[in-house]
Amino acid sequence: MVLSSQATSVDVACLLPPLTLNSYLCQLTQMSRELRVCQIAQMTCHSVKEATMKTVLSSAEKQMLDFLTGRLVAGDARTITYGELAHSLDPDYNPRDRHHRKISRALFSLNHYEVENGRPMIGAVVVRSSDGLPGLGFGVLARELGLLDSEVSGVEYEFWRAELARVIEYWGSQPQETQLDRIEVKLDRIIKHLAA
C-alpha cells in the first residue's frame, strides 16, 4: 500500500506527540510496510479532510488476481481452497511449507484493491479445506472496510455468501479475455512508455 502525501487541512498542533506532517507520514508509511496494513486511526484532531490511500499490487498479487478472475470469467464459479490456490500458482507447492500466510496476506491486498476499485472482495472465492468457509481475516477485513458491521458469526456467514454471489455475478458477466488480448494490452503500454 502507498500512502499519498496529499493530506490537507491537518491541524498539526493536535498530533500527539507533536510531529511535523512529513515525519508523521513517514512513520505511517513505515508501519504500512511492516504490517502490509496502512490504516489511519481515528484522530481526535479538528480536521483531517483528505488522506488518500491506494493499494499497489505486487507482481505475485497481480498473478493471483489474474488467476482468480480468469477462472470466474471462464465460467468456473466454484470456490477454491487455500492449498489449491497455492498449488495452482506454484506447482512445486508443498502443503507442509505453510504458504497459507503468504496467500492470506496477498488476499488481504487483493480484497483492498478490489474494493477500492468498486468491485466485490475477490477473496470470497478462497476457502479453507476443512469447512469450506473463508479464513477469519475475511470478516475482519470486511469490518475494517465498512462492509460489515457485525461480529455475529451468522451475519458474517450471510455477508460472505452474498459477497461470493456478487463476485461470481460481477466476474461472470465480464467478457472472456484471450491471451492475444493481454499481449496487445501489454504492447500498448510498452509503446506508450517508449513514446513518453
C-alpha positions as CSV (number, residue, x, y, z in Angstrom):
1,M,0.0,0.0,0.0
2,V,1.1,3.5,-0.7
3,L,0.1,6.5,1.4
4,S,-0.2,9.7,-0.6
5,S,1.4,12.7,0.9
6,Q,-1.6,14.8,-0.1
7,A,-3.1,15.3,3.4
8,T,-4.9,18.6,3.6
9,S,-6.3,20.8,6.4
10,V,-4.4,19.0,9.2
11,D,-4.1,20.8,12.5
12,V,-0.5,19.8,13.2
13,A,-0.8,21.1,16.8
14,C,-3.2,18.3,17.7
15,L,-0.8,15.5,16.8
16,L,0.5,13.8,20.0
17,P,3.4,13.7,20.4
18,P,4.0,16.9,18.4
19,L,5.5,15.9,15.0
20,T,5.9,17.5,11.7
21,L,3.4,16.3,9.0
22,N,6.3,14.8,7.0
23,S,7.6,12.8,10.0
24,Y,4.1,11.7,10.8
25,L,3.5,10.5,7.2
26,C,6.9,8.7,7.2
27,Q,6.0,6.9,10.4
28,L,2.7,5.8,8.8
29,T,4.4,4.6,5.6
30,Q,7.0,2.7,7.7
31,M,4.2,1.0,9.7
32,S,2.3,0.0,6.4
33,R,5.4,-1.6,5.0
34,E,5.9,-3.7,8.1
35,L,2.3,-4.7,8.6
36,R,1.0,-4.5,5.0
37,V,-1.8,-2.6,6.5
38,C,-1.9,1.2,6.2
39,Q,-4.6,2.4,8.4
40,I,-5.3,5.9,9.6
41,A,-6.7,5.6,13.1
42,Q,-9.5,7.9,14.1
43,M,-7.8,11.1,15.0
44,T,-9.3,13.4,17.6
45,C,-7.9,16.3,15.7
46,H,-10.0,19.1,14.5
47,S,-9.9,18.2,10.9
48,V,-8.3,15.7,8.5
49,K,-10.2,16.4,5.3
50,E,-8.3,14.2,3.0
51,A,-5.8,11.4,3.2
52,T,-5.6,9.2,0.2
53,M,-4.5,5.6,0.4
54,K,-4.2,3.4,-2.7
55,T,-3.3,-0.3,-2.7
56,V,-0.5,-1.2,-5.1
57,L,-0.3,-4.9,-6.0
58,S,3.0,-6.8,-6.3
59,S,3.6,-8.9,-9.3
60,A,2.7,-12.1,-7.4
61,E,-0.5,-10.4,-6.2
62,K,-1.4,-9.4,-9.8
63,Q,-0.7,-13.0,-10.9
64,M,-3.1,-14.3,-8.2
65,L,-5.8,-11.7,-9.1
66,D,-5.4,-12.7,-12.8
67,F,-5.7,-16.4,-11.9
68,L,-8.8,-15.9,-9.7
69,T,-10.6,-13.6,-12.1
70,G,-9.7,-15.7,-15.1
71,R,-11.4,-18.7,-13.6
72,L,-14.5,-16.7,-12.9
73,V,-14.6,-15.1,-16.3
74,A,-14.2,-18.5,-17.9
75,G,-17.3,-19.7,-16.0
76,D,-15.7,-21.6,-13.1
77,A,-17.8,-20.3,-10.2
78,R,-16.6,-22.9,-7.7
79,T,-14.7,-21.9,-4.6
80,I,-11.0,-22.8,-4.3
81,T,-9.1,-23.8,-1.2
82,Y,-6.0,-22.0,0.0
83,G,-4.0,-25.1,-0.8
84,E,-5.4,-25.5,-4.3
85,L,-4.7,-21.8,-4.9
86,A,-1.1,-22.1,-3.7
87,H,-0.6,-25.2,-5.9
88,S,-2.1,-23.5,-8.9
89,L,0.2,-20.6,-8.6
90,D,3.3,-22.7,-7.7
91,P,3.2,-26.4,-9.0
92,D,6.1,-27.2,-6.5
93,Y,3.9,-26.2,-3.6
94,N,4.4,-28.4,-0.5
95,P,1.4,-28.2,2.0
96,R,3.9,-28.6,4.8
97,D,5.5,-25.3,3.8
98,R,2.6,-23.3,5.2
99,H,2.2,-21.0,2.3
100,H,-1.2,-20.1,3.7
101,R,0.2,-17.0,5.4
102,K,1.5,-15.7,2.1
103,I,-1.8,-16.4,0.4
104,S,-3.7,-14.7,3.3
105,R,-1.5,-11.6,3.0
106,A,-1.9,-11.5,-0.7
107,L,-5.7,-11.9,-0.4
108,F,-5.8,-9.1,2.1
109,S,-4.2,-6.8,-0.5
110,L,-6.4,-8.1,-3.3
111,N,-9.5,-7.5,-1.4
112,H,-8.4,-4.0,-0.5
113,Y,-7.6,-3.3,-4.2
114,E,-10.9,-4.7,-5.5
115,V,-13.0,-2.7,-3.0
116,E,-11.0,0.5,-3.8
117,N,-11.9,-0.1,-7.5
118,G,-15.6,-0.6,-6.8
119,R,-15.6,-4.4,-7.1
120,P,-16.6,-7.1,-4.6
121,M,-14.0,-8.8,-2.4
122,I,-12.4,-11.5,-4.7
123,G,-11.1,-13.4,-1.6
124,A,-14.7,-14.6,-1.1
125,V,-13.9,-17.5,-3.5
126,V,-10.9,-18.7,-1.4
127,V,-11.9,-21.0,1.4
128,R,-10.5,-23.4,4.0
129,S,-10.4,-27.1,3.0
130,S,-11.6,-28.1,6.5
131,D,-15.0,-26.4,6.3
132,G,-15.4,-24.6,3.0
133,L,-15.5,-21.2,4.7
134,P,-13.2,-18.2,4.2
135,G,-10.5,-17.6,6.8
136,L,-11.1,-15.4,9.8
137,G,-9.3,-12.4,8.1
138,F,-12.2,-12.1,5.6
139,G,-14.7,-10.9,8.1
140,V,-12.1,-8.8,9.9
141,L,-11.2,-7.0,6.7
142,A,-14.9,-6.6,5.7
143,R,-15.5,-4.8,9.0
144,E,-12.4,-2.7,8.6
145,L,-13.6,-1.7,5.1
146,G,-17.0,-0.8,6.5
147,L,-18.8,-3.5,4.5
148,L,-19.8,-5.5,7.6
149,D,-20.8,-4.1,11.0
150,S,-21.4,-7.2,13.0
151,E,-19.2,-9.8,14.6
152,V,-22.0,-12.4,14.9
153,S,-21.0,-15.5,13.0
154,G,-24.4,-15.9,11.3
155,V,-24.3,-12.4,10.0
156,E,-20.7,-12.8,8.9
157,Y,-21.6,-16.1,7.1
158,E,-24.5,-14.4,5.3
159,F,-22.2,-11.5,4.3
160,W,-19.7,-13.9,2.9
161,R,-22.4,-15.8,0.9
162,A,-23.7,-12.5,-0.5
163,E,-20.2,-11.3,-1.4
164,L,-19.4,-14.6,-3.0
165,A,-22.5,-14.2,-5.2
166,R,-21.5,-10.7,-6.0
167,V,-18.0,-11.8,-7.1
168,I,-19.4,-14.6,-9.3
169,E,-22.0,-12.3,-10.8
170,Y,-19.5,-9.5,-11.5
171,W,-16.7,-11.5,-13.0
172,G,-19.1,-14.0,-14.7
173,S,-20.5,-11.1,-16.7
174,Q,-17.1,-9.9,-17.9
175,P,-16.0,-10.8,-21.5
176,Q,-13.5,-13.5,-21.6
177,E,-10.1,-12.1,-22.4
178,T,-7.8,-14.1,-24.6
179,Q,-4.0,-14.4,-24.3
180,L,-3.8,-12.3,-27.5
181,D,-5.9,-9.5,-25.8
182,R,-3.5,-9.5,-22.8
183,I,-0.4,-9.3,-25.1
184,E,-2.0,-6.4,-27.1
185,V,-2.6,-4.5,-23.9
186,K,1.0,-5.1,-22.7
187,L,2.3,-4.0,-26.1
188,D,0.2,-0.8,-26.0
189,R,1.6,0.0,-22.5
190,I,5.2,-0.6,-23.8
191,I,4.6,1.6,-26.9
192,K,3.1,4.4,-24.7
193,H,6.0,4.2,-22.3
194,L,8.6,4.3,-25.1
195,A,6.8,7.3,-26.7
196,A,6.8,9.3,-23.5
